Amino acid sequence: MDKVYVLFLALTAGICLMGAPAASAPAQTARTPAPAPAKTQTAAVPAKPELPEKKQPYELWLTAQTAALKAAAAGKADEAIASFDEAEKVANQPTLKNQSLYEKIAFLATLKRHDEALALLKQPVARNRNTPFHKARVLLFTGEIMLLQERRDEAEKEFQKALEADGSTTWISADARLALGRLCEGRKDTAGALKHYNELAGDVGLLPGNRVRGLMAAAEMHLGANEFDKAFACLDEAAKIEQIPADKETELALLRCAVFRKQNKNAEALKVLREAERIPGKSPFFQAHLLCASAALLLEMKRVPEARSMIQRARTVRGAGAGFDQALFTRINREFAKYNRQRLERERRARAWQQKQKQKQQQKKQQNKGK
């Protein structure tokens, strides 16, 4: 998956935490049926033409926003940006206006139109709610885009400002600390990276899922250095945090599986994945993602029929989206076809050998009779 896409998917997911107001359906006024014509009438009274109901501002915004996201997913850049602009225009609430703006910025970044994205962040509309959260979000987005431009020193300053502006209260603090930790890792500053990750994990003001992200980042760093015991220690510590969301618990299992796999302990890795299947409340994305991980591992273990069964299960998960690995599905089906050909060939050879043995026995009996 494109790193830029994953990066901004995470950011826009944070935007959605704010929540958009529920669509308020327009009040339905009861229509009084037209009185039946009197018996003395010779012509029916013409029906009054129905006028189209005027859409509410939120419905107008939702229509434009949905069109923008669909066009973006289809790679229709100009159409997507025009729809994002329309959504901003018709939005009657700052929260909706900001959501369209930030998703447009994220989309521009995926197109590598970084200067345009940064210019939008400087517009007053991006700060139309003068709160620490919105200030911090602008700083975080600015840092992320600068990072994509390889302006690491400037990006680091923006992340630090975002952390200070947010005050360790929302997902922005979590994203900023993770970004600062990654920058330290890039400089081979392991101690600095661990400091940021541990501070994130220990920040009780954040939601459990965000705290877990700090320990997962530390575990990934240890895994990259083949420090398996330290990686497991981080994952064990993360598992102790109470009220972890189901999807985050699933991510922990997938990472634990990766640690086992890097040590060529595939049986232990498969056991972890099987246990994770029993985690209740997973989103369709992670349900499919987990099944795909199991299928990939089974394929690596040469257990092709089981791999095919698992990938078929993943395919049936509705709403999985990117959680389903289509390339893996194609690969497993190809391997399964090959496996079937080899099986049929083995069976053919076995039957031929049995037939040959039977013929030999019959020939031997005839020879014995002749004697």
N, C-alpha and C positions, 0 to 999 in steps of 0.2 A: 504494500500500500504506500502511496506517495507520502513521504514524511511531512511535506507541507500540508497536505490534506489532513493527516492525523493530528498535526499540531493545532490547526484551526478548528477541527472538529471538536477537540477538547475545549477550546476557548468558547466556541459558540454553545457548547453544552452547558457551560457556566452561565451564559446569558439566559438560557431557558430556565435556570433555577429561579430566576426572578418571577417567572410565571406571567403569562398574558391573561388578561381578564377573560372570564368565560363569555362566550358569545351569548348575548342576551337576545333571545328570539323576540321579534316584534310581537306585541300583544295582538292576539287574534280577536277581532271584534265579530260577534255573532251577526251573521247576515240574516235579515228578516226576509223570508220568502215573499215574492210578489203575490199579491192577492189573486185568487183564481178569478178569471173573468166571469162576469154575470152571464146568466143564460141568455139575456137579451142581446149580448155583444155578438157582433158578426165577425169581428177581426181580433186576433190575439194582440195583447199589449206587447210592443217590442221590448226585449230585455235591455236593461241599462248596461252599456259596455263597461267591462271591468278594467280599471286602471292598474298598471303594474305597481306593486308595492315598492316604495322607496327603500333602498338598502340603508341599513344603519352604518355609521362610520366604521365600527369594528368589522362588519361583514365586508365592507369595501377593502379595508386593510388586509383582511385574511385572504381575500380573493387574489389581490395583487402579490402578497407575500408568498402564497402557495405557487402562483405562476412563476415567480422569481426562482424559487427553490427547484421547481421541476426543470426550468430552463437551464439552471446551473448544473444540475445533475446530468442533463443531456448535452452539456458542453456548448450551449448556445449563449455565448458571452454577452453579446449586445442585447439580446432579448432579456436575459436575466438582469442586467444592470438597469435597463429601462423599467422593468417590473419592480425592482427594489426602489427605484426613484419614485415610482407611482405609489408604492406602499408607504414611503415616508411622507409623501404629499397628502395622502388621505387620512393618515393616522391622526386621531384626535387626542392621543395621550402620549406623554413623553416616553413612557416605557415602550410602547409600540414603535414609536419613531426611532428610538435608540436601537431596538432590536433589528429593524430593517437596516439601519445604518451600519451596525457592527457586522451583520452578516454580509453586507455588500463589501465591507472592508476585507473580511476574511476571504471572500470570493476573489477580489482583486489580487490578494496576496497569492492565492493558488495559481493565478494567471501570470505571476511574477511581475505584476504592475505595482511594484512596491512604492514608487514615488506618489502615485495617485492615492494609494491607501494611506500613506502618511499625511498627505495633504488633507484628506477627509477627516483624519483624527484631529487636525488643528482647527477645524471649523467650530464655531460656537455651538452648533446643534449637538455636537458630541459631548458638550458639557452643559447641556440644558437643565440638568439637575445638579445643583452645586453641592454635592454630598461627597464624603470621603470615598464611598464606593465607586462613584462614577469617575472621579478624578483618578483613582487607582486603576480603574479599568482602562482608561485612555493611556496611562503610563505603561501598563502591562502590554497592551496591543502594540504600542510604539516600540517597546523593547523587543517583542517577538519579530516584528517586521525588520528592525535593524539587525537582528540576529540572522535573518534570512539573507540580508545584504552583506553578511560577514563583518558587520560593524560591532564587533564583540565588546569593546571597551565602552562604547556609547550605550549598547544594549544593557550592559551590566548596571550602569548608572540608572537607567530607566526602571529596571527591575527593583533596585534598591529603593528608589523613590516610591514605586508602587507598593512595596511592602510597608513602608513608613506611612503612606497615605491611608492604606486599608486598616492598619492597626491590628492585624492578626484576627480578623473577625469573619472573613468569607473565603471562598475558593480562590480569590485573587491572591491572598497571602500564600496559599498552598502552591499555586502556579509560579509565583515569583520565587519562592524558596527553591522549588524544584529547578527552575531555570538557573538560579545562582549556583546551585549544586552542580548542574551539568557543565556550566562554564568552568567551575573549579576542576571537574574531572578532565575537561579538555586541556587544562594547564598541568595535568598530572598532580594536582593538589588534592590528594586523597583526604587529608585531614580537614581541609576547608569544605570539601563536598560533604563529608560525614557530619560536620558541624551543622550545615544547613538541613540535611535530612533528619538528623536527630532533633533539631529544634522544631521541625515540622511535626514529627511524630509525637513530641512532648507537649505540643500546643493544645491544651485542653479546651481552649476557646473555639476550636474548629470542630466540624462534624467528624465522626469516626472515620468515614470513608476517606477524607482528606488526610487525616493523620496516618492512616495505613499507607497512603501513597509515599510518604517519607521513608518508611521502613522497606517498602518494595524497591524504591530507588537505591537504597543502600544495599539491599540484597542483590540487585542487578549488577551493581558495581563490584561486589565481592565475587559474583559469578563470573564476570568478565576477567577477573584476576585469578580464577580457579581456586578461590578461597571458599570452598564448599561449606565447611563447618560454620564460618561466619555468615554465609548466605542463609543457611538453615536457621541460625540463631535469630536473624532479623525476621524471618518469616514466622518463627515460633512466637516472637514478641508481638508481631502484628496480629496474630491469631488471638492474643489475649485481650485485645481492645474490644470492648463491649459494643453491641449494636452495630456491627459491621453490615453494610448493605449486602444483599445476596450476590450482586454482580461483582462487588469488590472481593467477597469471599471466594468467588469463582476465579478471579484473577490471581489471588494468592495460590490457589491450587494449581493453576496453569504454570505459575512461576516455580513452584515447588517441583512440578513435573520436569521443568526445564533443567533444574539443578540435577535431578536424578539422571536425566538423559545425557547430560554432558559427562557424567561419570560412567556412561554405558550401563546404567542400572535400569534397563527398560521394564523389567517386571515390577519394580517398585514404582516407577513412573506411571505405569498403567493402573496400578492399584490406586494411586492418588486420583487419577482421572475418574475411575469407576466410583470412588467415594464422593467425588464432587458432583456426580450426576444426581445425587440425592439431596443436594442443597435446594431448599424450596424457594420459590419467588424469583428465580432468575429471569432476566429479560429474554425475549426470543433471540436476540443477537448472541448472548452468551450461551444459551442453550445450544445453538447451532455451532458456535465457535468451539465449545467443549467437545462436542461429538466429532467435529472435524479433527481436533487435536488427537482424539483417541484413534480415529481412522488412520491418520498419518503415522502414528506410533505402531499400530498393528501392521500397517504396510511395511514399515521398516523392519518389523520382526518376522516378515515373510508369512504373516497370517492373512493371506489375501481375501478369502471368503468372509472372515470376520470384519476386515477393513471395509469391504463392500457393503456389508450389512450396516455398519456404523455410518458410513457416508450416506446411505439411503435414508437412514433415520434423520440425519441432519437436514437432508433435502426436504423432508416433510414438515419442518418447523416453519410455521407461518410468521411472516414479518421479520425474518432473520436478517434480511438485507446483506450487508457486507460480512456478517458473521458466517455465512456459508461460503466455502472456498470452492468456487466452480472449477478452478484449475486442478485442484486435488481430486474433485469428483471425476473429471475427465481422465486423469492419470490412473486412478484406481480402476475405473472401468476398462481402461486399456490393459492394465495388469491382470484384471480378472479374466478378460477374453484370452489373454496369453496363458493364464493358469488353466483355463478350461481346455484350450487346445492341447496343452501338455498332458492334462489328465486323460483326455480322450485318447491321445496317442499311447499313453501308458496302458490304458484299458485294452486298446486294440492289440498291443504287443502281448499283453497277458493272455488275451483270448487266443491269439495266434500260437503262443507257446503251449497253451493247454491243448489246443487242437493238434499240434504237432506231437505232443506227448501221447495223446489218445491214439493217433495213427500208429505211432511206434509200438504201443501196447497191442494194438490189433494185428500189426504185422508179426509181432513176436508170437502171438497166439496161433496165427496161421502156420508159422514156421514149426511150432511145437506139434501141431496136428499132423503136418506133413511127415514128421519123423515117426 
